[in-house]
Amino acid sequence: MRIYQDCSQARKTLLRRRDWAALDEAPHALRASIQRVFGEALSPEQAVARIVSDVRQRGDEALRDWTARADGVSLDEIEVPRQAWKAAHDALPAELAAALRLAAERIRVFHSRQPICSWTTADLGGTLGQRITPLARVGLYVPGGAAPLPSSLLMSAIPARVAGVREVVVCTPPGNAGQVPDVILAAAHVAGVDRLFRLGGAQAIAALAYGTQSVPRVDKICGAGGLFTALAKRQLYGQVGLDGVFGPTETVVVADEWARPDWVAADLLAQAEHDLLATAILLTPSRKLAEAVQTEVSRQLQALAQNGGQSEAAAAALDGQGGIVLTPDLESAVRLADEFAPEHLCLSVREPQRWAERVRNAGGLFLGEHSCEVLGDYVAGPSHIMPTGGTARFASPLNVLDFVKITSIVTLDADEAVRLCPPAARLARAESLTAHAAAAEARARFVVPSSEGLGL
């Protein structure tokens, strides 16, 4: 893991934005996969556009075709029946099932504290306010691929349930044998979703956006995924609600000389093992810590390889997007981290609360060495679906507000309407909207009748 001594050089190399949907050139393996599936050389954007269009036109038939071509799986039934979820849960090792239930309860309790109330006020004349309405039906994408991610199902389905969504639909890729892993089905049972489909990639996103003979059309799609999932969400923007377009995962650790190098190294490796484009960066003013972490990363990578872990992916990610940056001081490290606006920002420093006050941009703040990001991934409580690629500058982690909509309520009384119409008309004429002005002026001439004239 390289140590950068020049912050400006680190900014150019390490702190560059990485985005699934903005790769300059598709990797060779991806190009070969597209050639195999489509029989011709297409860009990832062109390949996704073809899948999305086909699903819109042919529905279930297209879903079966693309699942066979892309995943090598023949689908007899697209939907997994509910009774299979309960059976999968009951078949899990007792400790794993208990861990799912613990995580689910903590996620539920955390999101139940988020205020999402309707309100009205009479202070502005008449009654004004907002009404909160849960979305009717949402679609959740749960990544699968090389490894099932039941935690992602819990982290998206439970906030939707807390928000009061009427119907929660899940799509997740089938495994090599065409079956959804038991741990995903068990998570669906624990979270209380309504329907689950063995679909992945762009075809799953298109099915949720447009609806097919088997898959219902949803109001909003939530959840992270891979390149084809991100591209499909971008191409379907405006057709369906979206929580965001997520890129590769990322963690920035800011640490001082008091941090434990073995813990810091473990946290960086935990992030790097996700995939080749995962970002894991340490910012520290301590050369001693930097060198100790560098040594620990090498040692732990070897142990990971010996235990059958994702050592090759982790090593490639650390070499590609990872690194250790030596900063002049801790303040510079925090400022650089805030500029990067990472998905996860871990403050492994002596006074984490003090330094956290200087951070504006992060999907999740993990304060102190005991608040490791891994716990946030599974059992802390907040959703681990967080903004990536610098979007933490303006975006938030998935939360209850993602599953509701706000309707403004305007109920003005006659006196207040008469008072407000003249300034409204003046503003309308300033915008050359004559009919707007006329509508306001018609009411401005209205004389409020007395109670006697109303027969009250």
N, C-alpha and C positions, 0 to 999 in steps of 0.2 A: 504494500500500500504506500503510494508515493507521498512524501512530505513536501509541501509547497512553502517556500520561505517568502515569496513575493505575492502579496495580496492581490495586486493588480493582475498578475499572471493567473492566479487562481480564479479571479473573477472571469477572465476570458475563457478559461478551460473548464473548470469545475462547475462554476455557477451559471453556465449556459443553460437555456431552457431545453428540456427534452420532452417530446410529445409523440405519442403513438402515431398521430395523424399528420405529423409534420416532418417525417424522416426524409432527408435529402434523397436517399436512395434505398429502396427496399433491400434488405439483406439477401444474400445469395440463396439461403435456405428458403426464405419466403418466396422469392421469385420462382424457385423450382417447384414449390408447393402450388403456387397459382397456375403454373404451366401444366402441372399434373391434373389439377381439378378442372381447369377450363379448356385445356387443349390448345392454348395460345398464350402469348406473352401479354399480360395486362398489368396495369398499375393496381395497387391495392384499392384505390378509389374506384377504378373502372370495374374491378371484380365485385366490390360491394354493391355498386349501382346495379349491376346485372342481377345479383341475388335479390335485392330489394324489389326491383321491378317485376321479377318473375313471381315472387311470393304474392305481390299485390294482384297479379293477374290470375295465378293458378291455385293459390291458397294451399291446402293440405298437400296436394300433389307435388307442388314445388318444395314444400318443407321436407317431404320424404326424399325427393331427388337430391337436394343439396346436402342433407344429412348423410346420405349414402356416399355422395361424391367427396364431401369434405371430411367427414368423420369416419367413413368406412363402416357405417352402422345402418342396418336395415330396420326401419321402424314399422312394426305392425300396429301398435297403438301409440299415439303421440302422448296421451295423457297417462299419468301414473295414478291409479285409483287410491282413494284415501285409506282404505283398509291396509294397503301396503305400507303406509307411513307408520301406523301404530305397530304393525308387526316388526318393522325395522327397528323402531325404538325399543321394543321389548327384547329384541335380539342383541342389542348392544351390550358390551361389558358394563356392569353396574356403575363403575366409577366414571366412565365416559358419559353415560346417560345423565348421571348426577351433575357432571360438569356443564353439560348443555343446559340443564334446568337452572343451575346457579347463574350462568351467564344470562339466560333469558330473564330471570327475575331482576338482576341488577340493571339490565338494559331497560326493562319496563319501569322500574322505580325511578331511574334517572330521568327518563323522558316524560314521566308523569308529572315531574316538577316544572316542566316548561309551560309558562302561561300562554294560553291560546283562547282567551275569552272574548265573547261578543260584548259590546258596550254601547251605551247611548248617553247623550248629554242634552240638557235643555238650556245650557248657558248661551247658545248662539241663536236662540229663537226657534220655536218648534222643537223637533227632535232630530238630532243628527247622531250618527254612529256608524258602527261596522258590525256585520254579521259574519261569523265564522262558519263555514260549511265544509265538512270533510269531503274529499274526492270520492266519487262513486266507485271507481274501479282503478286500481293501479297494477302495473306489471313490474315485477322485480327480476332483475337478471342476476343470477348467482354463478360466478365463474366456476369452471371445473377443470377441464384440460388434464394436466399431469397430476393434479391433486385436488380433491374435493375441498370446498371452503364452506362448511356449515356455519361458521361464525358470520360470514357475509349475509347469509339468509336471516339469521337472528338480528343482525344489526340494521337490516332494512325492513323486515316484516314487522318487528315489534313496535318501532315508532309509528308505522302505518296503523297498526291496531290501536295504539294509544290515541292516535288522532281521530279514530272513529271511521276509518275507511270501510266502506260496506263490503267490498270484495277485493281480496289480495290474491294475485295470480303470480306464479313463479315459473320462470324458464331457466333450466340448467342443462349443460351439455350431457349427453349420455356417455357412459364409460365405454371401454373397448368392446365389452360384451353387449352393449346396447342398453344397459341398465343404469339407473341413477344409483350412486353409492348409498348404502344403508344410512350412513351418518347424515347425509343430506336429507333423506326422507325422515329421519328421526328429528332433525331440526325443524322440518316443516310441521311435524306433529306437535312439537313443543311450542312453536311460534303461533300455531293456530291459523295457518294460511288456508285458503279456500280451494285452490286448484294448483296442480304442478304438472309441467310439461317437460319431456326430455328433448329439449331443443337448445342449441347453442349458436354462437356467432351471429352473423348478420341476419340469417334467416329467422332467428328468435326475435330480434329487435323488430324486424319487418312484420312478423306475425302479430306482435303485441300492438304495433302502431296501426296496422290496417285491419286486423282481424282475419280469421280464416274460418273454414267450416268447423274446426275444432277449438281454435284459440280465440277467445273473445277480444275484441278491440278494447284497449284501455285508455284512460284519460291521461296517464303519465307513466313514464318508464324511469325507474331508479335502479342504481347499482352500477358498479364498475365492471370492466371486462378487458379483453385484449384489443389489438389493433382493429380487427374487423368489427367488433362491437362498437368501438369509439367512432369509426368512420360511418357506420350505419346510423348512429345517433345524430351525427352531424348532418347527414343527408336527409334525415327525417325531421329536422328542426322545423317547427311550424305545423307539422302534421299531428304531433303529439307532444304533451308536456315532457320535459326532461329535467333531471336533477343537475346534470352537468356532463361534460365530456372529459373522462379521466384518462390521464397518461400514466406512465410508469410510476411506481411508488417511490417515495423519497423520505429520508430522515437526515436532519442536521443535528449534530450533538455539539453543544457549546460546553466546554469543560475547563476548569481551572486546575492548578497544581495539586489540589486536594482530591481530585476524582480518582477512583480506582481504575487503573488501566485495563484490568481483565474484564470489568463490567462494561466499560466503554467499548472495548473490542467486541464483546459479545453482542452488544446492541447494534453495532455497525454490521456485523455478520448476519444478524437476524433480519436486517433490512435487505442486505445484498443478496440473500438466497432466493428472493422472490423471482427475479428474472434477470436477463443480461442487461437490461436497461435501467434496473433499479439504481437509485442514487443513495449513497451513504457517505456522509462528509463529517469530519471532525474539525471544529474551529477551536483553537486554544492558543493562549500566549505562552504556554509552558513547553519548552523544547524537551525537557525531561519526560513529561507526560506523553508528548507526541512520539518520541522514540520508544517508550515503553508500550504504547498502544500498537505501534507498528510491529514490534516483536510479538505481542500477544495475538495480533491478527494472524500472523504466520503460524504460530503454535496452534491456535484454535482451528485454523483451516485444515491443518494436518489431522487434528482429532476428528474434525467433521468428515473428512474423507475416509478415515478408518472406520467410522460408525455408519457409513453409507448415506451421509447427508448430501445436500446439494452444493458440494464444495466447488465444483467446476463453474457453476453459474455464479456463485458468490465471488469467486476469484475474478471471473471475467467482469462482473459488475464493478468490483472495487478498482480494477485496473482501468475500466472505461470511464465511469462517472464518479468513482469514489476518490477519496484522498484526504489528507490531513493538511490543514492550512495553519501555519504559524502567523498569529496576528500580533501587532504591537502591544496590545493590552486586551483585557476582557471586554471593555466597552466597544472596541473595534470588532471583536468577535460577534457580539450581540448585534451590532449595527449591520454587519455583513449578513448574518443569519436573517435579520428582518428584511433586508433587501432581497434575499433569495425567496422569501415567503414560502417556506417549505410546507409540505403536508404535515410532517411531524417535526416539532422543535423540542429537543430535550436539553434542559438546563441542568447539567451535572456540576453545579457550583455551590459554594458555601451559603450564599444568600439568594436562593432562587426566586423568592418573592420579589425582592428588590429589583433584580434584573428583568423579571417578567413584566414589570411596569413599563419597560422601555420597548417592549415588543408589540407591534401592531398587526403584523402579518404572519399568521401561522394557522394551519388547520386545527392542530391540537398542540397545546403546551403541556409538557411533561416536566414538572418541577421537582428537582431533587433526584438523587440517585436511586431511591426506592420506587420512584414513579416511572418505571421503565415502560417503553413504548409497547413491548410485548403484552403487558397487562392491558393496555388500551386496545390492543387487537382483539382481545377475547372477553375479559370479564370485568373491566373497570366500570363500565356503564355507558359512556358516550358512544355513539356510532363510530366505527372505524372507517366508514366511507367518507373521505375527506378530500378537499380540493388539492389538485396537483398542478405541476407546471407553472407555478407562480400565481395561480388563480386565487390563492388565499388572500391576495390583495383586495378581492372584492366578493369572494364566495365563502360559504360556511360549510361545516360538516353536515351530513344528512341529519335532519331533525324533524320534529313533529310538524313544524311549519311547512315542510316540503309536501305534506299530505293533506293540506287544507287550502281553501281559497277564501279571500276576503271580499265581501260585497259591501259597498258603501251604502248607507241608509240616509236618505234626505227627506225629511218631513217638515217643511217650513210652515209656520202659521201665516195667516193672511197679512198681519201687520209687518212681519219680518220680510215677507216676499215683496210687499209694496216698497219697503225701505231699500231693499237690495236691487230692485230692477233698474233704477236710473244709472248707478255705477256700472252694472252689468251691460247695459245698452251702450254706454260710452266706450267701454272696453271692446265690445263687439264692433262698433263703428271704426275704432282704431285698427281693427284687423280686417276691415272691409267686408264684414259679414253682416250685411244689411238685414237679412231675414232673422238672424239671431237678435239683432237690436230691436226689430219690430215685435218679436215675441215677448221680449222683456218690457217694452214700452206699452204693450197692450195691457199687461198686468199692472204696470205703474199707474195707469189711469183708473184702476179698480178702487172703488170706495168700499171700505169694510162696512157692511151693514150692521146696524145695532142689533142687540139681542132681541129687541121687540120685533124687528122686521123679520127675524128668523123664526118667530113664534116660539121662543124659548122661555 
